[in-house]
Amino acid sequence: MALYFTDVFSGSADWIVTDPHAQGTIVKASQGTGYVNPKYEYQYSLAKTNGRLLGLYHYAGGNDPVAEATYFLDHIRGKVGEAVLAAALELAPYNIRVNSVHSGVVETPMIKQNDNSDEVKAFAKTIPLQRIAKPEDVSQMVAFLASDEADYSTGSEFIVDGGLTAK
């Protein structure tokens, strides 16, 4: 089953958010560490009111990835989970499972690109497991959720952040 989504930003007209051909709307919420789409709350609400599957995204500005992720999450925190739950309910009758994996900071080339190793080490000390996630920490969770062992899990959020959220 294919789903059609519209991708909207501050310059998008309302008719794009409510496009009758779309089952979902993905709204640009933020960019970098200094821009929040002034229409994202309105666009998100309009899409939700019109029964769309929901998504939010951050446009990376090429700055410190930890700061950008924090900036994005700070501005969408109240909406985390709504998109997954909506998709899970819509797709369950087709035996399609929808879950989300929320990772903390992951050790990737992007995290190392700005010679910010001191900042990353300092941040790691704030994580209960005292380290930044490795890509395989997240991929193992995703592999489990895609496996038959998780065939009764849908509409759930799985956090892979070394205990930071529980802190």
N, C-alpha and C positions, 0 to 999 in steps of 0.2 A: 504494500500500500504506500503510495507516494503522498507526501504532504507538501503543500505549497505555503511558503512563509513570505511575508514582506519584511524588508529590512528598512527601518525608518530612523531618521535623524532629525535635528531641529528644523531643517528646511523642508521636511516632508509635509505634504498636504494631508488633511484629515482623510480624504478618500483613499489614500494609500494605506493608512492604518486600518481602515474598514473595508478594504478591497473584498468584494463578495466572493472572489475566486480563492482567497487565502483561508487556510485553516488556522494559521498562526501569524504572530507579529513579533519580530525581534527589534527591540528599541535600543538605540545607542544611548547609554546613560552618562558616560563620562569619557574623558580623554586626558592622558597625561596625569598631572597632579594639580591642575588648576582650572579645569573646565568641566562643568556639569551641563548637560543639555537642558536648557531652560524649559523645554516642553516635554521632557521625558515622563514626568509624573502624569501629565495630562494624556500623553500618547499611550502610556501603559494602561491608565484607567479606561480610556476609550476602547482599546483593544480588549480589555477584560470585560467591559460592559457588553461588547459585541460578541462575546463567547469565543474569542480566539485563544489558541494555545499561546503561551507567553514566554518571552525570553528577553534578557537584558544583556548588553555587552559593553565592554570597555575597549576603546581604541587606544592601543599602546602608543605612547608618545616618545618612546626610546629613552626614558629616564630610568631612575632606579626602580627595578621591577617590584621590590618589596613595597616601596612607597606608592607605586601605582596601584598595586593590588589592594593595599590598605585604603587608598583613596576611593577606589571603586566600591569596595565592600562597605565602607562607611556611608556611602550615599544610597546603597540599595538594600541595606541590611534587613529592613522590614519586608522585603519581597522575596528573600531567599526561600526557596521551597515551593512557592506558589506555582511556578512554571512547571516543575517536575510533577507536582500533584495533579495539575490540570491535564498534562499529557498522559500520565499513568491512568487516570480515569477514562480518558477518551480511547486509549488504545488497548486496555485490558480485554474488552470483548474479542479482540483479534489475537489474543494470547501474546501480545507484545508487551514486554516488561520495560518500564522506564524508571530508572533510579538516577540519582546524581552522586557524583564523587566530588567532595570539596577538599582540595588539598591546601596545605599551607605552602610555604616557600619551598620550591623544589630546586635542587642543585642541577642547573642546566647551563649551557653556554651563555644564555642571556643574563643569568645572575652574576656571571663572572666578567662580563664585558666592560664594565666601567671601573675596573680596578678598585672594587669596593669590598675587598676581602675582610677588612677590619670591621666594617659595618655588618657584614653577613655573620661574622663570628660573634659579634656583640648581640645580634638578634637571636642567634642560635642559643645563647645562654638564657634567653627568656622562655624558651620552649621546654616543657617538662622533660622530654627525652634528651634535651641538651644538644640537638643537632638539626641540621637542615635535612629535609627529606631527599632521598635518592629517587631518581625516576622509577626504579623498580618497586619502591614502596607504594607508589600510586598505581603502577601498572598491575601489580599483584591483586590489588583490590578490584580493579576493572576486570581482570581476567576471571576472578571469582564470580563477580556479578554477571558476567557473560556466560558462565558455565551452567551446566544442568544442576549443580549443587545449590544454586540460588534461584531455582525455577519458581519459587513461591514469593520472591521478593519483588515488589513493585511499589512505586510511589514513595520510596524511602531515600533518605539522605545518608550518605556514608562519609564520615569526616576522617581524613588522613592528614593530620597536622601535628602529630607527636604529642598530643594532649593540650595544645594551646587553647582550644575552644573551651576545654573543661576547666581551665585555670581561673 
